[in-house]
Amino acid sequence: MGSVMANIVIIVIVLAVVGAILLYLYRAKKRGETCIGCPYAKQCGGKCSGSGNGSCSCSGSQK
């Protein structure tokens, strides 16, 4: 019985984390960020383009 309760608690925590991530993504898109997580997301007039190595740069005109 105790392991069932532990499983339920873990599932609730995972669902809360996933829900928080989805809410963050929704709000960021609503603010107009085109590349979420990019430091230039609000400043870039074009598309943010990362080369896949964790870097992100603005390839459009600056706002």
C-alpha positions in Angstrom: 0.0 0.0 0.0 2.9 2.4 0.8 4.5 1.9 -2.6 1.2 2.8 -4.4 1.1 6.1 -2.4 4.8 6.8 -3.3 4.0 6.2 -7.0 1.1 8.6 -6.9 3.2 11.2 -5.2 5.9 10.8 -7.9 3.4 11.0 -10.7 1.9 14.2 -9.2 5.3 15.8 -8.9 6.3 14.9 -12.5 2.9 16.2 -13.8 3.5 19.5 -11.9 6.9 19.9 -13.4 5.7 19.2 -17.0 2.8 21.6 -16.4 5.1 24.3 -15.2 7.3 23.8 -18.3 4.3 24.0 -20.7 3.1 27.1 -18.9 6.5 28.8 -19.3 6.6 27.9 -23.0 3.1 29.3 -23.5 3.8 32.5 -21.8 7.1 33.0 -23.6 5.4 32.5 -27.0 2.7 34.9 -25.9 5.4 37.5 -25.1 6.6 37.2 -28.7 9.8 35.2 -28.1 10.7 33.3 -31.2 13.5 31.2 -29.9 12.8 30.3 -26.3 15.9 30.1 -24.1 17.9 32.3 -26.5 19.3 35.4 -24.9 18.6 37.4 -28.0 14.9 36.2 -28.3 13.3 39.6 -27.5 15.9 41.7 -29.4 16.0 39.8 -32.7 13.8 40.8 -35.5 14.4 37.7 -37.5 15.0 34.1 -36.5 17.4 33.1 -33.8 19.7 30.5 -35.1 21.9 28.3 -32.9 24.5 26.0 -34.4 23.4 23.1 -32.2 26.3 23.6 -29.8 24.4 25.6 -27.2 25.0 29.0 -28.8 22.4 31.2 -30.2 22.8 34.3 -32.4 20.5 36.7 -34.2 20.3 36.3 -37.9 17.8 39.0 -38.6 17.7 42.8 -37.9 17.9 44.0 -34.3 14.7 45.6 -32.9 
